[in-house]
Amino acid sequence: MAGNLLMSISQDENEHAVFRSRRMYESDLISNLATAEDVGRKEEKKM
């Protein structure tokens, strides 16, 4: 799916860079949220 989207984007390298940057941002955000949830669970267990 993501591969198809990437192929449908214009061949302009700037657009590819923006697409990759947005994907990285989304991935980092998901990772950060998962880490925060894990920390929260550990804190709950301490109480």
N, C-alpha and C positions, 0 to 999 in steps of 0.2 A: 504494500500500500504506500509506504513512505517513498519507496523507490519509484513507483509510478508517478507520485506527486513531483518528485525531484526531476524526473524526465520531462514532465509536462511544463515545468518552469522554463522560461526563456534561457537560451544558451549563454546569456550574459553572465560573466563571472561574478560581478557585483551582486546579482540576484542570488546566485548560488551561495555566496558568502553570507548574505542576510539570512537565507534559509537555514544554513548550518548554525549560525549564531542563535537563531530562535530555537532550534532543536536543542542546542546545548543548554540554553537558558531553561527550557522546559524540563530537561533531564536533571539539571542541578536543583531546580525548585522541588521536583518530586523527591529527589534524594534528601534534600534538607528537611522536607516535611516528614519523611519516614524516620529520619534521625531524631527529630523533635518528638515524634510519637514514642519512639523507643526510650528516650530519656524520660519522658513523662510516665511511662509504664514503670520504669525502674524507681522513680521517685515515689510513685503510688505504693509500690511494694515495701518501701522503707517505712512508710507510715503505719 
